[in-house]
Amino acid sequence: MERVSAVAILDAQGVVKGWSEGARRLTGLEAADVVGRPARDLLAEPPAPEGVAALTGTAVLRHRDGGAVPLTVTACAVLDEDGRPDGYVITAGPPDRHEPTLAELAFQQASMSMSVFDADQRYLRLNDVACKVMGVPEDVLLGRPFPETVEDEVHSRGFLWHLRQVSETGRPLRYESFTGAPALNREHAWTTEMWPVRDPSGELIGTALAAFDSSDQYWARQRLALLNEAAAAIGTTLDVVRTAEEMVGIVVPRFADFASVDLFDWVLGAEEPPVLTGTDIALRRVAHGSVTEGTPEAAVHLGEVDHYPPFSPPARAILEGRVIQSQAGEPAFMRWVAERNARAPAGRRHRVGAHSMMAVPLRARGTTLGVAVAVRIRQSDDYGADDAVFAEELASRAAVCVDNARRFARERTTALALQHNLLPRGLPGQAAVEVAHRYRPSGSQAGIGGDWFDVIPLSGSRVALVVGDVVGHGIPSSATMGRLCTAVRTLADVDLPPDELLTHLDDLVTHLAGDDSDEVAELGATCLYSVYDPVTRRLSLAAAGHPPPAVVLPDGTAQVIEVNAGPPLGVGGLPFEAREVELPEGALVALYTDGLIEDRDRDIDHATAELCRALTAPAESLDALCDGVLKAVLPEDPSDDVALLLARTRALGADRIATWDVPPDPERVAGTRQAATDQLTAWGLDEAAFVTELVVSELVTNAIRYGAPPIQLRLIRDRTLICEVSDASSTSPHLRRAHAYDEGGRGLLLVAQLTQRWGSRQTGSGKTIWAEQPLPPV
């Protein structure tokens, strides 16, 4: 390319308007001598007509000393807003070329784009790389202002502003931009160094620049930033589908124009991973996204299962455990697209513009969970090696989040199943109370808690109402809850008073945690144990760190029963205190765990008041009231499990109870037995008279012989016929097998054989021996 030595600017009439330093050196004429004069006055001889028509050729100028200066001249028209020539930029140089210097060769052959502008930001010189970037030869750009050579006005304004800053301030600067270029098919990142050019006298005569294409470094920084963003954006919830959607949201649109995530069905359920073979691989589409609204590139609908043949990139990625890349024109890519389009629903075929794709296996902890696919349509660059490394790192992070969500879902399902199996499903039949219950598991990431409840029938038509809460969440808490629930049922079968039962339960929890002090907190629990007697209508209760129950009386007033709650189970140190209250028939007792009224954002007193109001709301049934209470009191997203047990009290009337005081005289046994028989006749239970006579005779005789007065006999007609004999002795009888020659010891064995069940319980004044027998069918 020809080096430019001089530049002149002419208007439409051929009058000189601008004169460069190079023109002064060639002709010896100063700008003041030339500007304003017709250009033809500077010619030593007329130009050739063909040169004037072609705006290029050889012209002979008159030197200041009178000599002739032959120059190779090129004219470039400057157009006005109507497209008509408004002047010309004349560039000229000596016709003979000298050998380029080393500096000139270095400038021309530099690996970065280099350009030189005059003080008005017109091109004076470009090297080969700059011409390649601009897409035109040097002579097309010489003399033209920079803004006329680019179409990007935004970039043009920023670039031109920096060029002018260098010209005006005389200081070099660095300019970083991300833009395209006329000859480039996509945008590039540029780091441009600009500096002033001065003549030997120090006067600024132009501006030079060198632009370095830093796209590789730019995209590396973008990929790193995207990975950092993915670390915060993926895995915000422990939901498998949501995690897959978050991954797609990171990839589209910055890394791909379309992306999808397909998982094995076992990831979404509780099954174990299947053994992969060479057959078609079945995957379920859980998430996809596109830069185009409606995601027309998706050949599979969300939630559907698709089968990938072994040759397809997704199947290969899973089977080979590595990133599979494929580009348009490759046989594997074209085969995959054709196969997808053949099976895709109408309107969901891959567009022709898809030119590059990548399939990445989702692997976590040595297990393959599925595959992610990224496709480029609008983005012009194909996926490269750096993109594969980025995709593999992103997929690895996302796979761990998906696996965490899968494990959480599996543990939650297991804990919930364990919880449901351990909680009472069908409450046993009893006449003391009408009950309804609800269990609401927590929806938080902490998992299922250890809340539980139980209704335990006791002797004498009494019933135990229990609620408890094990500290912690997950399977360990559910398992501990099951152990405590079993322990409470075992202790309740001994008929211990509430405070004594909690003392034994506290010892059990302390024993369970004794082998490992780190488990004390995990095994800690709260419990409320209460016993209701429908004969006396009394409710006795004791609490271990548990919220007190609420009671709604038949007149509609609601209140909380004040209980001196002891420490939680497993803490120890203080005794438990029992309280006893008398309730009218039809009273409603509500037992619940702390998740119903306690929350970090709620006032417990306000929540308790809301509970009391909700309990007084009219409802068709206790089940409906349970639902109403949960809806009124619980927040939308409770952070803890909730167990709610409602019990409406009943009372046994005097017509169903018969009581006799028995003198401590063996001769009075017959009269007592006859009184019991007469009562059964009055109740219409003659068929039970024979067994009842034997039971009454044996129990009363034992009380007279081995007990202490006062002695009392009580018959209760409930769902079973209950015979109770009480005395003032605390010594409990024991069932034993009499030998062949023993004169006694067969009485209790006979009672056990003839009745449905029997037992004894301690009372405040002694003990009670009881036996139950089924009532004959009506």
Buried (B, 14 or more C-beta within 10 A) or exposed (E): EBBBBBBBBBBEEEBBEBBBBBBBEBBBBEBEBBBEEEBEEBBBEEBEEEBEEEEBBEBBBBBEEEEEBBBBBBBBEBEEEEEEEEBBBBBBBBEEEEEEEEEBEEBBEBEBBBBBBBBBBBBBBBBBBBBBBBEBEBBBBBBBBBEEBBEBEEBBEBBBEBBBBBBEEEEEBEBEBEBBBEEBEEBBBBBBBBBBBEEEEEEBBBBBBBBBBBBEEBBEEBBEEBBEEBEEEBBEBBBBBBBBBBBBBBBBBEBBBBBBBBBBEBBBEEEEEEEEEEEEBEBBBBBBBBBBEEBBBBBBEBEEEBEBBEEBBBBBBBBEEBBBBBBBEEEBBEBBBEBBEEEBEEEBBBBEEBBBBBBBBBBBEEBBBBBBBBBBBEBEEBBBEEBBEBBBBBBBBBBBBBBBBBEBBBBBEBBBBBBEEBBBEEBEEBBBBBBBBBBBBBBBBBBBBBBBBBBBBBBBBBBBBBBBBBBBBBBBBBBBBBBBBEBBBEBBEEBBBBBBBBBBBBEBBBEBBEEEEEBBEBBBBBBBBBBBBBBBBBBBBBBBBBBBBBBBBEEEEBEBBEBEBBBBBBBEEEEBBBBBBEBEEBBBBBBBBBBBBBBEEEEEEEBBBBBBEBBBEEBEEBEEBBBBBBEEBBEEEBBBBBBBBBBBBBBBEEEBBBEBEBEBEEEBBEEBBEBBBEBBEEBEBEEBBEBBBBBBBBBBBBBBEEBBBBBBBBBBBBEBBBBBBBBBBEEEBEEEEEEEEEEEEBBBBEBBEBBEEBBBBBBEEBBBBBBBBEBEEE
